[in-house]
Structure formats: structure tokens, C-alpha cells
């Protein structure tokens, strides 16, 4: 395949140098890009796709935008990928490409930590027809996270509840934790504890967020002046939590030291 593409690209390149605006130049550009993509010469493929995109809309524009956006995203050039995804969204004739463009737009905004962009792109994705359950979960979770970060706790709570109906996924488990955390921050300690106990009964495989919930439970015990139960809860995490490198046990040890301080 590599040898065939190398030979083909020599032919296409020669043609384009001789006839940059020739009758077959568009085809040559696209086939050259396709060959570069097949042999994983993504920088060269991107140059060809960019050239096609800059031309008036043609039969290869949509596919070129699709492939170019993926190349840019995979190279972590999120600003360029964002613009390419937006352009793809605006011209896409195929629903699958439109869906990919809207998903990509959201992912880029998340990577760029653009709160306004995340909200707009998540809402647009959620308003799209026939969105998969996975994308609904991801978009709703991203909205909830932005609302939490910006102090809009009521909106965050509403969004997290939509995701936390299952706790097998990372997003679902994290959402369950944040629901209890928000109730705690709002002073509704009993409701926070109720959510934690429900989470513990659901047998989630997401150990990190289960541990975070136990830590919050210890905070609840401490707020009730039940230091004995708070210490016992924290010690149980230290003794049983399997991953000693993700910060959970360090956080617990610091908390236990504070509880034991005279």
C-alpha cells in the first residue's frame, strides 16, 4: 500500500505542478490527500485537504473537512480543529458528519476550557436529532461541570441528576458524588448523606468517586461532632483503597492527621 501510494502521489504531484488549475486538479488533490492519509503522512494530507476546503464548495469539501478536523484534533491543535468542526457543521449534508462536527466542537471547547463555548456546543448537541445515549450523557455532564465551576449550583444539580441515574460510567459516578457535594454545600446535610448511601448501595466500579463520597461522608460526621465515626471512615479508606498514587490516600491521611490533632 505504501509503495502504491508513493507512486501515485508522484503522479498526482507531477500533474498538480504542471496543471495547478487543470480539469483534474481537484481529483488529484483529493486522491493525493487520501494516499497521504493511508500511509499516515497526516501533515501532508492536511495540506491537501486544506487546499480543497479553500476552493468553492465541491464534491470533496465535506469529506475533506471531516478528515482535516480529525487530523487537527488528534494533533491537539484544538483551536484549528474547532473552526474546522464548525465549518463542517455549517455545510454538512450527511447527518453522521453533522453529528461528528457537533461532538467535535464540544470536545474542542472542553479541551480549550471555554465555558461559553462548552455551554453553547453542549446545548446544540443535545438539541440534535437522534443523539446517542453516550453523547447525551457526555454533553449533559459537561454542562453540569461548567455550571458547578461557575457557582450555578441549582443548574449543576439539575444536570448531574440526569447523568447519575447510572453509576457504572465515570460520568455517572462523578455526577452522583457531585450531587451529594452540592447538597452538602447548600447545607442540606441529610439529603447529602442520603445520596451517598444510595451511591454505596449501587455497586459502582468507579472506586475513585466512591472514595470521594466516603470522604464527604466523613465531613458530614465531623459536622455533626461525631469525630469517632469520621476517623473510622477515613481510616477505612486508607486501609482498603487500592490505588495509592491518585491522591485519595494522601488526602485521607491529611484529614486523619487534622482530626487527631490536639
Secondary structure, 3 states (H helix, E strand, C coil): CHHHHHHHHHHHHHHHHHCCCCCCHHHHHHHHHHHHHHCCCHHHHHHHHHHHHHCCCCCCHHHHHHHHHHHHHHCCCHHHHHHHHHHHHHHCCCHHHHHHHHHHHHHHHHHCCCHHHHHHHHHHHHCCCCCCHHHHHHHHHHHHHHHHHCCCHHHHHHHHHHHCCCCCCHHHHHHHHHHHHHHHHCCCHHHHHHHHHHHHHCCCCCHHHHHHHHHHHHHHHHHCCCHHHHHHHHHHHHHHCCCCCCCHHHHHHHHHHHHHCC
